[in-house]
Amino acid sequence: MQATVDGETIKQWWEARPEANVILVTGRVFDVLDVPALDGGKALAAMAADGVPTGPVAVQGADRMLFFVATRGAPADEDEWWSCGLDASPDTSDQTEGLRWHSRDSYVLAPPSRYGDGQDVRWVRQPAGQPLPDALRLLEYLVEASEEEGN
C-alpha cells in the first residue's frame, strides 16, 4: 500500500525488513509473460537452441515461470492501454491456467519473495542490465511449447 520509487526509502525498508516480499507493478516499464513452468522450461530450451535472448526469467515454486519483457509501448492516448484483468475480482485463475500476460493493472511477486504457502520465487535468468526482449518474439516460443503440452 506504500509503494515508492524513491531509492532511499526502498533502502530503508529493505534494511528494516529484509525478508519482505518484492511486488513489481507491470504494464508501465515492463510486462510479464506468466506460463506453466513445464511450458516455460521447454520454451527456454528452444530459445537457447536458437540463440534467442530471453531476458530475466523467474520461477514461482514448481508451478509458474515468469518472462520479463518490454512493455508494448506507452501510447500518447492512455485509452489505448489495455488492462490484463488478472488481478481483478472475481478470481479468474481458472480461466488463465495457460499463458497470462501481466500488463497494465497487474503485478507480479518477484525474487526473492515467498508465497504464504512457502513457495519461493527465484531467478532462473537474472536481470543483467540488458534490454528486455520483445514480448511477441518470446510469445512464439511460449505458445509453441504450450501447444506441445496441450495447454
Secondary structure, DSSP 8 states (H G I E B T S, - for coil): ------HHHHHHHHHH-TT--EEEEESSSEEEEEEEHHHHHHHHHHHHHHT-----EEEETTTEEEEEEE-S---SSGGG--B--TTSSS--GGG-SS-EEE-BTEEEEESSEE-TTS-EEEEEE---SS---BHHHHHHHHHHHHHHTT-
